[in-house]
Amino acid sequence: MRDVRGIESLWPLRQRRHVVLACLDDPAEYEAVRHELDELRAELVVEREPGPLSAVVGRPAVVVADRFGTVGLEGERPPVADVLTALEAFELSCPECGPIAWGDPGA
């Protein structure tokens, strides 16, 4: 999967928030880091029962996409640390919110 742009239920997040889509029966490990996800401008979207999101991304599945819908990480149950690392990479690569926008710290 290259992007999640075609998933209509995620459209309200477009260009606003990154997304961590968890199609899992028990997403507790991802829910436990909801605060860290929020700090990284990410929204956790959970589908506990098979439904329309699972039909698109599969099940079990966790998909991490940036605010433009580009997938940066996907897997059956990637480690939470990998999810956070992918989100940090989105923030660092964003010219509006990453290091370029912060300016030169030595100046």
N, CA and C atoms as an extended XYZ file, in Angstrom:
321
Properties=species:S:1:pos:R:3:atomname:S:1:resname:S:1:resid:I:1 pbc="F F F"
N         0.859       -1.177        0.000 N   MET     1
C         0.000        0.000        0.000 CA  MET     1
C         0.900        1.233        0.000 C   MET     1
N         0.653        2.129       -0.932 N   ARG     2
C         1.471        3.340       -1.039 CA  ARG     2
C         0.847        4.525       -0.332 C   ARG     2
N        -0.487        4.557       -0.302 N   ASP     3
C        -1.134        5.689        0.363 CA  ASP     3
C        -2.523        5.294        0.835 C   ASP     3
N        -3.099        6.161        1.685 N   VAL     4
C        -4.442        5.940        2.225 CA  VAL     4
C        -5.389        7.042        1.767 C   VAL     4
N        -5.017        7.733        0.704 N   ARG     5
C        -5.822        8.868        0.231 CA  ARG     5
C        -7.233        8.478       -0.183 C   ARG     5
N        -7.420        7.241       -0.621 N   GLY     6
C        -8.734        6.808       -1.087 CA  GLY     6
C        -9.693        6.387        0.015 C   GLY     6
N        -9.254        6.374        1.260 N   ILE     7
C       -10.112        5.945        2.365 CA  ILE     7
C       -10.896        7.159        2.861 C   ILE     7
N       -12.157        7.217        2.479 N   GLU     8
C       -12.991        8.392        2.760 CA  GLU     8
C       -13.094        8.734        4.239 C   GLU     8
N       -13.147        7.736        5.102 N   SER     9
C       -13.305        8.027        6.533 CA  SER     9
C       -12.097        8.749        7.117 C   SER     9
N       -10.968        8.752        6.416 N   LEU    10
C        -9.773        9.456        6.886 CA  LEU    10
C        -9.658       10.859        6.297 C   LEU    10
N       -10.529       11.217        5.377 N   TRP    11
C       -10.456       12.521        4.724 CA  TRP    11
C       -10.465       13.712        5.690 C   TRP    11
N       -11.205       13.668        6.792 N   PRO    12
C       -11.172       14.818        7.719 CA  PRO    12
C        -9.770       15.087        8.299 C   PRO    12
N        -8.878       14.100        8.254 N   LEU    13
C        -7.528       14.258        8.790 CA  LEU    13
C        -6.546       14.791        7.748 C   LEU    13
N        -6.933       14.773        6.488 N   ARG    14
C        -6.036       15.177        5.401 CA  ARG    14
C        -5.440       16.553        5.647 C   ARG    14
N        -4.143       16.615        5.450 N   GLN    15
C        -3.350       17.822        5.588 CA  GLN    15
C        -3.435       18.441        6.983 C   GLN    15
N        -3.972       17.706        7.932 N   ARG    16
C        -4.072       18.204        9.306 CA  ARG    16
C        -3.292       17.327       10.286 C   ARG    16
N        -3.486       16.014       10.167 N   ARG    17
C        -2.905       15.077       11.137 CA  ARG    17
C        -2.350       13.861       10.415 C   ARG    17
N        -1.262       13.313       10.960 N   HIS    18
C        -0.787       12.002       10.528 CA  HIS    18
C        -1.796       10.991       11.067 C   HIS    18
N        -1.742        9.771       10.565 N   VAL    19
C        -2.693        8.771       11.032 CA  VAL    19
C        -1.979        7.459       11.337 C   VAL    19
N        -2.408        6.856       12.445 N   VAL    20
C        -2.008        5.495       12.783 CA  VAL    20
C        -3.303        4.701       12.748 C   VAL    20
N        -3.438        3.888       11.738 N   LEU    21
C        -4.650        3.096       11.528 CA  LEU    21
C        -4.394        1.691       12.048 C   LEU    21
N        -5.150        1.291       13.063 N   ALA    22
C        -4.964       -0.018       13.688 CA  ALA    22
C        -6.220       -0.854       13.500 C   ALA    22
N        -6.136       -1.848       12.631 N   CYS    23
C        -7.234       -2.790       12.426 CA  CYS    23
C        -6.867       -4.055       13.194 C   CYS    23
N        -7.166       -4.026       14.485 N   LEU    24
C        -6.756       -5.085       15.405 CA  LEU    24
C        -7.868       -5.368       16.407 C   LEU    24
N        -7.935       -6.618       16.847 N   ASP    25
C        -8.891       -6.955       17.897 CA  ASP    25
C        -8.505       -6.295       19.216 C   ASP    25
N        -7.199       -6.219       19.483 N   ASP    26
C        -6.709       -5.633       20.731 CA  ASP    26
C        -5.599       -4.620       20.436 C   ASP    26
N        -5.941       -3.348       20.265 N   PRO    27
C        -4.948       -2.324       19.961 CA  PRO    27
C        -4.381       -1.639       21.209 C   PRO    27
N        -4.433       -2.307       22.362 N   ALA    28
C        -4.059       -1.682       23.638 CA  ALA    28
C        -2.677       -1.046       23.624 C   ALA    28
N        -1.691       -1.698       23.006 N   GLU    29
C        -0.326       -1.157       23.032 CA  GLU    29
C        -0.240        0.180       22.297 C   GLU    29
N        -1.087        0.375       21.286 N   TYR    30
C        -1.107        1.641       20.548 CA  TYR    30
C        -1.937        2.686       21.289 C   TYR    30
N        -3.007        2.238       21.930 N   GLU    31
C        -3.823        3.155       22.724 CA  GLU    31
C        -3.040        3.676       23.939 C   GLU    31
N        -2.115        2.867       24.434 N   ALA    32
C        -1.320        3.264       25.597 CA  ALA    32
C        -0.380        4.433       25.289 C   ALA    32
N        -0.078        4.657       24.017 N   VAL    33
C         0.830        5.754       23.643 CA  VAL    33
C         0.075        6.881       22.923 C   VAL    33
N        -1.207        6.949       23.164 N   ARG    34
C        -2.032        7.972       22.503 CA  ARG    34
C        -1.482        9.384       22.757 C   ARG    34
N        -0.969        9.633       23.954 N   HIS    35
C        -0.413       10.961       24.268 CA  HIS    35
C         0.806       11.263       23.389 C   HIS    35
N         1.699       10.285       23.243 N   GLU    36
C         2.868       10.478       22.384 CA  GLU    36
C         2.453       10.679       20.930 C   GLU    36
N         1.425        9.949       20.496 N   LEU    37
C         0.927       10.121       19.131 CA  LEU    37
C         0.400       11.539       18.935 C   LEU    37
N        -0.322       12.017       19.918 N   ASP    38
C        -0.866       13.375       19.839 CA  ASP    38
C         0.257       14.410       19.758 C   ASP    38
N         1.308       14.211       20.536 N   GLU    39
C         2.448       15.138       20.503 CA  GLU    39
C         3.135       15.149       19.139 C   GLU    39
N         3.026       14.030       18.410 N   LEU    40
C         3.617       13.939       17.074 CA  LEU    40
C         2.588       14.265       15.980 C   LEU    40
N         1.489       14.889       16.392 N   ARG    41
C         0.430       15.327       15.469 CA  ARG    41
C        -0.198       14.170       14.715 C   ARG    41
N        -0.404       13.064       15.418 N   ALA    42
C        -0.984       11.867       14.812 CA  ALA    42
C        -2.290       11.503       15.492 C   ALA    42
N        -3.194       10.991       14.710 N   GLU    43
C        -4.494       10.526       15.186 CA  GLU    43
C        -4.506        9.006       15.124 C   GLU    43
N        -4.886        8.365       16.222 N   LEU    44
C        -5.034        6.913       16.244 CA  LEU    44
C        -6.455        6.576       15.829 C   LEU    44
N        -6.583        5.810       14.763 N   VAL    45
C        -7.884        5.359       14.274 CA  VAL    45
C        -7.924        3.850       14.460 C   VAL    45
N        -8.867        3.373       15.253 N   VAL    46
C        -8.936        1.957       15.605 CA  VAL    46
C       -10.199        1.329       15.028 C   VAL    46
N       -10.031        0.147       14.449 N   GLU    47
C       -11.176       -0.662       14.013 CA  GLU    47
C       -11.006       -2.035       14.663 C   GLU    47
N       -11.782       -2.263       15.740 N   ARG    48
C       -11.655       -3.498       16.518 CA  ARG    48
C       -12.318       -4.700       15.850 C   ARG    48
N       -13.381       -4.463       15.149 N   GLU    49
C       -14.107       -5.527       14.446 CA  GLU    49
C       -13.860       -5.371       12.948 C   GLU    49
N       -13.813       -6.460       12.190 N   PRO    50
C       -13.646       -6.326       10.742 CA  PRO    50
C       -14.721       -5.403       10.162 C   PRO    50
N       -14.269       -4.459        9.366 N   GLY    51
C       -15.171       -3.487        8.774 CA  GLY    51
C       -14.569       -2.901        7.514 C   GLY    51
N       -15.016       -1.709        7.134 N   PRO    52
C       -14.560       -1.120        5.865 CA  PRO    52
C       -13.067       -0.808        5.824 C   PRO    52
N       -12.476       -0.416        6.945 N   LEU    53
C       -11.038       -0.134        6.952 CA  LEU    53
C       -10.238       -1.422        6.781 C   LEU    53
N       -10.657       -2.464        7.466 N   SER    54
C        -9.994       -3.763        7.335 CA  SER    54
C       -10.102       -4.295        5.911 C   SER    54
N       -11.209       -4.014        5.255 N   ALA    55
C       -11.391       -4.463        3.880 CA  ALA    55
C       -10.362       -3.824        2.953 C   ALA    55
N        -9.927       -2.621        3.283 N   VAL    56
C        -8.952       -1.913        2.454 CA  VAL    56
C        -7.523       -2.287        2.822 C   VAL    56
N        -7.178       -2.272        4.107 N   VAL    57
C        -5.783       -2.464        4.523 CA  VAL    57
C        -5.468       -3.871        4.988 C   VAL    57
N        -6.473       -4.697        5.208 N   GLY    58
C        -6.264       -6.048        5.703 CA  GLY    58
C        -6.431       -6.119        7.212 C   GLY    58
N        -6.292       -7.321        7.710 N   ARG    59
C        -6.484       -7.541        9.135 CA  ARG    59
C        -5.704       -8.766        9.545 C   ARG    59
N        -4.898       -8.763       10.550 N   PRO    60
C        -4.557       -7.609       11.371 CA  PRO    60
C        -3.614       -6.690       10.595 C   PRO    60
N        -3.716       -5.406       10.869 N   ALA    61
C        -2.864       -4.441       10.179 CA  ALA    61
C        -2.743       -3.155       10.970 C   ALA    61
N        -1.565       -2.571       10.889 N   VAL    62
C        -1.307       -1.232       11.403 CA  VAL    62
C        -0.634       -0.477       10.260 C   VAL    62
N        -1.201        0.669        9.927 N   VAL    63
C        -0.674        1.501        8.847 CA  VAL    63
C        -0.412        2.889        9.408 C   VAL    63
N         0.784        3.404        9.164 N   VAL    64
C         1.158        4.739        9.604 CA  VAL    64
C         1.327        5.584        8.343 C   VAL    64
N         0.551        6.664        8.260 N   ALA    65
C         0.599        7.528        7.080 CA  ALA    65
C         0.760        8.982        7.512 C   ALA    65
N         1.444        9.747        6.667 N   ASP    66
C         1.612       11.158        6.975 CA  ASP    66
C         0.335       11.927        6.673 C   ASP    66
N         0.341       13.204        6.949 N   ARG    67
C        -0.882       14.000        6.805 CA  ARG    67
C        -1.333       14.154        5.362 C   ARG    67
N        -0.484       13.743        4.418 N   PHE    68
C        -0.857       13.779        3.004 CA  PHE    68
C        -1.315       12.416        2.515 C   PHE    68
N        -1.305       11.421        3.410 N   GLY    69
C        -1.798       10.087        3.081 CA  GLY    69
C        -0.744        9.106        2.628 C   GLY    69
N         0.513        9.506        2.566 N   THR    70
C         1.585        8.614        2.132 CA  THR    70
C         1.957        7.661        3.267 C   THR    70
N         1.966        6.374        2.963 N   VAL    71
C         2.270        5.361        3.973 CA  VAL    71
C         3.768        5.314        4.228 C   VAL    71
N         4.138        5.375        5.506 N   GLY    72
C         5.539        5.299        5.910 CA  GLY    72
C         5.881        3.997        6.599 C   GLY    72
N         4.860        3.303        7.098 N   LEU    73
C         5.079        2.042        7.807 CA  LEU    73
C         3.784        1.251        7.768 C   LEU    73
N         3.910       -0.040        7.550 N   GLU    74
C         2.749       -0.926        7.639 CA  GLU    74
C         3.208       -2.312        8.046 C   GLU    74
N         2.338       -3.004        8.733 N   GLY    75
C         2.642       -4.358        9.171 CA  GLY    75
C         1.483       -4.923        9.965 C   GLY    75
N         1.604       -6.196       10.327 N   GLU    76
C         0.531       -6.824       11.098 CA  GLU    76
C         0.433       -6.246       12.495 C   GLU    76
N         1.568       -5.986       13.124 N   ARG    77
C         1.611       -5.399       14.465 CA  ARG    77
C         3.025       -4.884       14.708 C   ARG    77
N         3.402       -3.796       14.022 N   PRO    78
C         4.766       -3.284       14.206 CA  PRO    78
C         4.972       -2.797       15.631 C   PRO    78
N         6.191       -2.866       16.115 N   PRO    79
C         6.466       -2.374       17.467 CA  PRO    79
C         6.097       -0.891       17.594 C   PRO    79
N         5.617       -0.517       18.740 N   VAL    80
C         5.224        0.866       19.000 CA  VAL    80
C         6.396        1.802       18.738 C   VAL    80
N         7.589        1.391       19.099 N   ALA    81
C         8.775        2.230       18.870 CA  ALA    81
C         8.947        2.537       17.383 C   ALA    81
N         8.662        1.559       16.517 N   ASP    82
C         8.775        1.782       15.075 CA  ASP    82
C         7.707        2.765       14.590 C   ASP    82
N         6.522        2.683       15.164 N   VAL    83
C         5.443        3.613       14.807 CA  VAL    83
C         5.852        5.038       15.178 C   VAL    83
N         6.364        5.203       16.382 N   LEU    84
C         6.796        6.537       16.831 CA  LEU    84
C         7.955        7.061       15.983 C   LEU    84
N         8.876        6.182       15.612 N   THR    85
C         9.996        6.583       14.761 CA  THR    85
C         9.504        7.049       13.389 C   THR    85
N         8.538        6.347       12.828 N   ALA    86
C         7.983        6.746       11.530 CA  ALA    86
C         7.323        8.120       11.629 C   ALA    86
N         6.592        8.351       12.708 N   LEU    87
C         5.949        9.653       12.900 CA  LEU    87
C         6.980       10.762       13.094 C   LEU    87
N         8.039       10.481       13.826 N   GLU    88
C         9.111       11.465       14.010 CA  GLU    88
C         9.755       11.799       12.670 C   GLU    88
N         9.923       10.792       11.821 N   ALA    89
C        10.503       11.027       10.494 CA  ALA    89
C         9.598       11.940        9.664 C   ALA    89
N         8.281       11.766        9.786 N   PHE    90
C         7.360       12.660        9.073 CA  PHE    90
C         7.569       14.094        9.531 C   PHE    90
N         7.682       14.291       10.826 N   GLU    91
C         7.848       15.633       11.364 CA  GLU    91
C         9.169       16.254       10.923 C   GLU    91
N        10.215       15.475       10.895 N   LEU    92
C        11.525       15.990       10.504 CA  LEU    92
C        11.609       16.297        9.014 C   LEU    92
N        10.836       15.590        8.214 N   SER    93
C        10.890       15.804        6.770 CA  SER    93
C         9.937       16.895        6.305 C   SER    93
N         9.082       17.365        7.169 N   CYS    94
C         8.096       18.393        6.817 CA  CYS    94
C         8.773       19.762        6.821 C   CYS    94
N         8.811       20.461        5.686 N   PRO    95
C         9.482       21.758        5.654 CA  PRO    95
C         8.784       22.829        6.495 C   PRO    95
N         7.499       22.646        6.783 N   GLU    96
C         6.766       23.632        7.565 CA  GLU    96
C         6.933       23.446        9.061 C   GLU    96
N         7.247       22.205        9.498 N   CYS    97
C         7.274       21.961       10.930 CA  CYS    97
C         8.560       21.281       11.395 C   CYS    97
N         9.451       20.940       10.483 N   GLY    98
C        10.685       20.259       10.835 CA  GLY    98
C        11.830       21.223       11.055 C   GLY    98
N        13.053       20.715       11.047 N   PRO    99
C        14.235       21.523       11.356 CA  PRO    99
C        14.406       22.750       10.464 C   PRO    99
N        14.011       22.672        9.213 N   ILE   100
C        14.158       23.825        8.332 CA  ILE   100
C        13.370       25.008        8.890 C   ILE   100
N        12.176       24.756        9.386 N   ALA   101
C        11.333       25.820        9.929 CA  ALA   101
C        11.861       26.333       11.264 C   ALA   101
N        12.625       25.503       11.963 N   TRP   102
C        13.123       25.905       13.274 CA  TRP   102
C        14.261       26.917       13.143 C   TRP   102
N        14.895       26.945       11.991 N   GLY   103
C        16.012       27.862       11.814 CA  GLY   103
C        17.312       27.247       12.301 C   GLY   103
N        18.360       27.968       12.183 N   ASP   104
C        19.694       27.512       12.575 CA  ASP   104
C        19.852       27.700       14.091 C   ASP   104
N        20.006       26.596       14.836 N   PRO   105
C        20.124       26.711       16.288 CA  PRO   105
C        21.411       27.407       16.718 C   PRO   105
N        22.415       27.469       15.824 N   GLY   106
C        23.661       28.111       16.180 CA  GLY   106
C        23.671       29.615       15.919 C   GLY   106
N        22.595       30.099       15.341 N   ALA   107
C        22.568       31.529       14.989 CA  ALA   107
C        22.063       32.377       16.139 C   ALA   107
